[in-house]
Structures are given as C-alpha cells and as structure tokens.
Amino acid sequence: MGKLPEQTVGQFEAGAKKLAKWGSLLISLAGGEPLLREDLVEIVKAVGRWHFPFITTNGYGADEQLANDLFVAGLWGVSISIDYRDADRHDRRRGMPGAYERAVRALEMFSRARRFPWQRVNLMAVLLHDNLEEMEPLIQLAAEHDAYFMVQPYCVLKTGSSRFVNRDQFSVSSYLLDLRRKYHNFLSNPSFLGLFDEALNGGVPNCAAGRAFFNIDSTGDIAICVEERVRPVANLYRDDITTIGCRLKGRAQGNRCQKCWYNCRGEVESLYHAAGLVRSLPTLLFDHGRPQSRHQKVRV
C-alpha cells in the first residue's frame, strides 16, 4: 500500500477555521507520532488561531528548540507517553532502546519551555496488565519535572488482551483514587477514575462519541471516534459544517459501544456531569497549568 496523503498547513488552517463555527475546541494532534511532521510548529500556529492545540507524543523526536518553538506558536499542552518508571521495561514495551531516556528528556525540555502559566505538560501512562504498581513512581517522576500525571486504561480494542479483567476483585478505581488524593499533580478527573472498574469489567455505557468528541484522520475524514475511523461520516474539506454536524449526530444516535474508556472519552464525559465538573474546577480555576509539584499537597 502506498503512503496516505497528509493534510497541508493550509488545510489545517482552513479546517480549523471551519470548525471554529462551533466555537473554540481542544484539538488533540496525535498519531502516529506528531513530532515526525517537520511543519508541526506551523500546524500548531494555524490551529491555535481558533482553538487549543494539544500534542500527544512519545517524545523521541523532541529537542529544546522544537519544544520552545511549539509553545511560542501557541501550543496549549503536551502529553509525553511513559508506561513504566523502569527504563528497561519501557524500552522493551516500545521496542526501541533509549525510548525511556528520550521520553524523560522530552518531559524536561517541554517543562522548561513553557512560556505562560496556562501551558500544560503531562506525563501520560496507559494502564496495562503489568504496570499498576508503576503508577505511583510515574506520578513522582512527573512531579520531579513540574508536570501533571494522567492515566487511561488499556482495552481489548488496542491489545486484544483481557488479562486485567476481574483481577481478584481488586478495585483499580479505589487504588487510583487513593493516589489522586495523595498527589496534587495527579490530574485525571476523579469521576473518570471512579469508572475504571466498570470499564475493565464489561465497559461504561452511553458513549458520547460524535456528540462531545470526534476524530479527524490524516485525509480529513471524520468519524465519531478514533476506533471508528474506518467508517467516516463526512470529510472536513469536502463537506460543509452543517452536514458534518448532522452526520455526526446521526451516527452518534446509533452508537451503543462501550469497549473503551480512553481519556478522549472519559475525561470529556466527566465534565458533562455536575460532580465531574465540580471536581475539575480547582484545576481549571486555580492551578493555571502548573501543578506546583515541588510542594506536594494531599487532597481532601
């Protein structure tokens, strides 16, 4: 198969302007690996005219200049993916020697490069069948670099594995919520964390894909979520914004999926409920992007 075409900077700008008719959105630039784009700074600048651009990266291609240029261009935040505090385990999982070292360096560089208090740096971990005990050391690693920590559970869709399901009736939610109360830089919404057990043991119903969030691929095709990208409902460049909205709404009405509990779903859906919104207010109103991790506080 040949390489699929990628959107140009001009297309990113045109697409962002069209989406701005719905208001300013959080636009997550993910992959693949976004740092492979040599024009990423220009993309962030184009998207940032109307929206809040965010990058998720393994950090391997980061350097001081790029981190600085991205934040100058208007990057709202970045998540560096690290799944183990143990370097060898992380490298084996990624299949790349030195992946852990490069990820930690990226965490350092992006943390130093922030120009405004609202710009965020996260350490993002995927909860796998063998790394639950790594969560606290990873929270501490994030704190060492004035970064937030976020977590999302793996799912059968991604791994084909169900080894975490019904794990001796152990409550993953309770464990993570205890860590969140202990560490001020643990950013994940408590309402999101509180449903991890349900997500790992059958799934969380009432997915808001297509209504609260959606996916746009490298050709502009729009699907209700990343896992539905092979079944797009519209195209950002060929369809007008009214058509896009109607088709997303139509597909969302028939969505009964509960196979994932990714951040893009769970964190957003938490804000659609009063309890989840209230629990996020301290971060939204007072933390201003920096977790003040040098002075750890216990949440009450």
Order of alpha helices (4+ residues) and beta strands (2+ residues): alpha-beta-alpha-beta-alpha-beta-alpha-alpha-beta-alpha-beta-alpha-alpha-alpha-alpha-beta-beta-beta-alpha-alpha-alpha
